[in-house]
Amino acid sequence: VYIVTYSGQEYEFSFDPVIGLFGWVNRQSDRLPLEIYIAVICNGVGTMGYIAIMKYFDPVVVSMVMLMEPIIATFIGMAVGEST
């Protein structure tokens, strides 16, 4: 709420799927396949990748990469114009 308030984006405390803070709760049939894909494929492959890479790198290096992932994702989002 803090970031949305100071970024100037329009929002409201409702279940509106566009500007509501709880809009993600609304059930829509097109979201379920995407949710399953993200939950199973992306998280599963990502976790297995981190476990597999531990054969070749120290656990400290792997943990630092895992901790830097959100920061790097933010910079990538900023580079393509999707994040501010």
C-alpha positions as CSV (number, residue, x, y, z in Angstrom):
1,V,0.0,0.0,0.0
2,Y,2.9,2.3,0.8
3,I,4.4,2.0,-2.7
4,V,1.1,2.3,-4.5
5,T,0.2,5.4,-2.4
6,Y,3.4,7.3,-3.2
7,S,3.7,6.1,-6.8
8,G,0.5,7.9,-7.8
9,Q,-1.3,4.8,-9.0
10,E,-5.0,4.7,-8.5
11,Y,-6.2,2.1,-6.0
12,E,-9.0,1.3,-3.7
13,F,-9.7,-1.2,-0.9
14,S,-12.0,-3.5,-2.9
15,F,-12.1,-6.7,-4.9
16,D,-12.0,-4.9,-8.2
17,P,-9.7,-6.9,-10.5
18,V,-8.2,-3.7,-12.1
19,I,-7.5,-1.3,-9.2
20,G,-8.6,-3.1,-6.1
21,L,-6.0,-4.2,-3.6
22,F,-7.8,-7.5,-3.2
23,G,-8.5,-8.0,-6.9
24,W,-6.2,-11.0,-7.1
25,V,-8.8,-13.0,-5.0
26,N,-11.4,-13.0,-7.8
27,R,-11.8,-16.3,-9.6
28,Q,-11.2,-16.2,-13.3
29,S,-11.0,-19.3,-15.4
30,D,-8.0,-18.0,-17.5
31,R,-5.9,-17.6,-14.4
32,L,-5.9,-21.2,-13.2
33,P,-3.7,-22.7,-15.9
34,L,-1.2,-19.9,-15.5
35,E,-1.2,-20.4,-11.7
36,I,-0.6,-24.1,-12.1
37,Y,2.2,-23.5,-14.6
38,I,4.0,-21.0,-12.4
39,A,3.6,-23.1,-9.2
40,V,4.7,-26.4,-10.7
41,I,7.0,-25.7,-13.6
42,C,8.7,-22.4,-12.6
43,N,9.1,-23.2,-8.9
44,G,9.9,-26.8,-9.5
45,V,12.5,-26.3,-12.2
46,G,14.0,-23.4,-10.3
47,T,14.4,-25.3,-7.1
48,M,15.8,-28.3,-8.9
49,G,18.3,-26.0,-10.7
50,Y,19.6,-24.6,-7.4
51,I,19.9,-28.1,-5.9
52,A,21.7,-29.4,-9.0
53,I,24.1,-26.5,-9.1
54,M,25.3,-27.3,-5.6
55,K,27.3,-30.1,-7.1
56,Y,29.6,-27.5,-8.8
57,F,29.5,-24.5,-6.4
58,D,29.8,-23.9,-2.7
59,P,26.5,-23.6,-0.9
60,V,27.4,-20.0,0.1
61,V,27.6,-19.0,-3.6
62,V,24.3,-20.7,-4.3
63,S,22.6,-19.0,-1.4
64,M,23.9,-15.6,-2.5
65,V,22.5,-16.1,-6.0
66,M,19.2,-17.1,-4.5
67,L,19.1,-13.9,-2.4
68,M,20.1,-11.7,-5.3
69,E,17.4,-13.1,-7.6
70,P,14.6,-10.5,-6.6
71,I,17.0,-7.6,-7.0
72,I,18.2,-8.8,-10.4
73,A,14.6,-9.4,-11.5
74,T,13.8,-5.8,-10.5
75,F,16.6,-4.5,-12.6
76,I,15.5,-6.6,-15.6
77,G,11.9,-5.3,-15.1
78,M,13.2,-1.8,-15.1
79,A,15.3,-2.4,-18.3
80,V,12.3,-3.6,-20.2
81,G,10.0,-0.9,-18.8
82,E,7.7,-3.1,-16.7
83,S,9.0,-2.0,-13.3
84,T,9.6,1.4,-11.7
